[in-house]
Amino acid sequence: MKGFQFTLFDVTMAYADGGTLDNEGLYQAVAARAGMQDEDLARKEPIGKAASLRSPIKRKIRWYQQTLKTLGLIEHVPGERGIWRLTDAGKKKLHPAKPTVALLAFSTDLGLAIWGDCNHVFSRLDEPIHLCLTSPPYPLRRSRAYGNPSEAEYVDFIIRAMEPIVKNLAPGGSVVLNVSNDIFEHKSPARSLYRERLVLALYDRLGLHKMDELIWHNPSKPPGPTWWASINRVQLNVAWEPVYWFTNDPARVRADNRRVLEPHTEQHLRFVQRGGVTWEPKVYSDGAYQHRPGAYSNPTAGRIPRNLIRQPHTCADLRQTREAVAKLGLPIHGAPMPLALAQFLVEFLTEPGELVVDNFFGWGTTAKAAENAGRRWMGAELMLELVRGAAERFR
Ligand SMILES: C[S@@+](CC[C@H](N)C(=O)[O-])C[C@H]1O[C@@H](n2cnc3c(N)ncnc32)[C@H](O)[C@@H]1O
């Protein structure tokens, strides 16, 4: 990652590893974590109006230290001058940002990852967004460590999170939401209708038109729902998740399937070479269309993808991220999106240089896809440790 040295997380972890630290100990611990040399830490440059010579790195560490004090994550050790340690809140595994705190977690030449609540971060943005691609927390009965809204709160939760994004959505821009298909009525094998309520609310309250409900078929999804499929035997194992695609202006939608064409099959190429349709005119689909002789005889650049995307959950990029994150002793994200799915949607729905955002950033899959495709990106993640883990993807 260009320009990346250390983050707020490294300063927090320096306290986690070192227990109680004075400032000199803190500088050394952060430098060791970030792989800095003594000379980097000692290098001074003129700072402030008086242009007095100071270390910019130590100054940045002190800023982060100040942030930790303000957030109540470190406390002064009683009776010891200038010595600080983590508070009980600071020792917890996942640290949510306070509702009004937004801090730069890391950046690349194309994007910014912010540690903060998405409502706070995006309500301050004033720039056209071309695509929001996100997978919000699911309405789980038993919530994950990062917290999930209940089913009753869910529609309002999503509408509130999407409002500042839709306000900045460029004409014909897209919002894509990957949500769960596996939410059931209480003690029942019947599926919750929360998805239907959500789609209607996005149209009624935010004016988002539904372009499609793509199917993400995940062949490596573990079998489930266990209770209803494996034990009671009244349901089938789930193989897919819905990916809703909306736009604010269908007539001007910025999608272009020519950006995501797939290679033709050998069989199709041979068919084109033989001159395409050779049989007598035939009418299909109750007259909706008919094939004339010679149809499909012109070579085309590729096959238009279908709206069923088959992608396993994991890939080499995710495996590497997991390894790097585990080495840092950080929590592993339980629900990242497949990179190839995000890559496909970013390329289909935006052009290079446009702005792609993810308000529920997680491990930054959308951002990684945008970075790979030369799109600008921005994301907000509530949990410090998760956004720090995401940084490993951009090294
Ligand atoms: C399903 S995960 C997203 C995973 C992500 N798409 C990826 O591929 O890594 C949802 C994420 O939203 C984060 N989150 C929950 N509430 C949030 C909020 N109010 N603002 C920002 N992030 C939030 C959670 O901490 C979690 O990492």
Ligand as a Chemical Component Dictionary entry (heavy atoms), coordinates in Angstrom:
data_LIG
# 
_chem_comp.id                   LIG 
_chem_comp.type                 NON-POLYMER 
_chem_comp.pdbx_formal_charge   0 
_chem_comp.three_letter_code    LIG 
# 
loop_
_chem_comp_atom.comp_id 
_chem_comp_atom.atom_id 
_chem_comp_atom.alt_atom_id 
_chem_comp_atom.type_symbol 
_chem_comp_atom.charge 
_chem_comp_atom.model_Cartn_x 
_chem_comp_atom.model_Cartn_y 
_chem_comp_atom.model_Cartn_z 
_chem_comp_atom.pdbx_ordinal 
LIG C1  C1  C 0  -21.510 -8.546 6.097  1  
LIG S1  S1  S 1  -20.204 -7.570 6.637  2  
LIG C2  C2  C 0  -19.529 -6.894 5.157  3  
LIG C3  C3  C 0  -18.466 -7.721 4.543  4  
LIG C4  C4  C 0  -17.821 -7.067 3.342  5  
LIG N1  N1  N 0  -18.742 -6.985 2.223  6  
LIG C5  C5  C 0  -16.594 -7.861 2.922  7  
LIG O1  O1  O 0  -16.581 -8.444 1.831  8  
LIG O2  O2  O -1 -15.657 -7.946 3.714  9  
LIG C6  C6  C 0  -20.982 -6.170 7.353  10 
LIG C7  C7  C 0  -19.980 -5.204 7.962  11 
LIG O3  O3  O 0  -20.666 -4.005 8.314  12 
LIG C8  C8  C 0  -20.051 -3.484 9.487  13 
LIG N2  N2  N 0  -21.005 -2.530 10.096 14 
LIG C9  C9  C 0  -22.102 -2.793 10.849 15 
LIG N3  N3  N 0  -22.748 -1.650 11.179 16 
LIG C10 C10 C 0  -22.037 -0.638 10.607 17 
LIG C11 C11 C 0  -22.196 0.767  10.573 18 
LIG N4  N4  N 0  -23.222 1.368  11.197 19 
LIG N5  N5  N 0  -21.286 1.508  9.892  20 
LIG C12 C12 C 0  -20.237 0.910  9.251  21 
LIG N6  N6  N 0  -20.037 -0.431 9.253  22 
LIG C13 C13 C 0  -20.926 -1.198 9.916  23 
LIG C14 C14 C 0  -19.775 -4.715 10.319 24 
LIG O4  O4  O 0  -18.801 -4.481 11.306 25 
LIG C15 C15 C 0  -19.318 -5.705 9.238  26 
LIG O5  O5  O 0  -17.927 -5.700 9.073  27 
# 
loop_
_chem_comp_bond.comp_id 
_chem_comp_bond.atom_id_1 
_chem_comp_bond.atom_id_2 
_chem_comp_bond.value_order 
_chem_comp_bond.pdbx_ordinal 
LIG C1  S1  SING 1  
LIG S1  C2  SING 2  
LIG S1  C6  SING 3  
LIG C2  C3  SING 4  
LIG C3  C4  SING 5  
LIG C4  N1  SING 6  
LIG C4  C5  SING 7  
LIG C5  O1  DOUB 8  
LIG C5  O2  SING 9  
LIG C6  C7  SING 10 
LIG C7  O3  SING 11 
LIG C7  C15 SING 12 
LIG O3  C8  SING 13 
LIG C8  N2  SING 14 
LIG C8  C14 SING 15 
LIG N2  C9  SING 16 
LIG N2  C13 SING 17 
LIG C9  N3  DOUB 18 
LIG N3  C10 SING 19 
LIG C10 C11 SING 20 
LIG C10 C13 DOUB 21 
LIG C11 N4  SING 22 
LIG C11 N5  DOUB 23 
LIG N5  C12 SING 24 
LIG C12 N6  DOUB 25 
LIG N6  C13 SING 26 
LIG C14 O4  SING 27 
LIG C14 C15 SING 28 
LIG C15 O5  SING 29 
# 
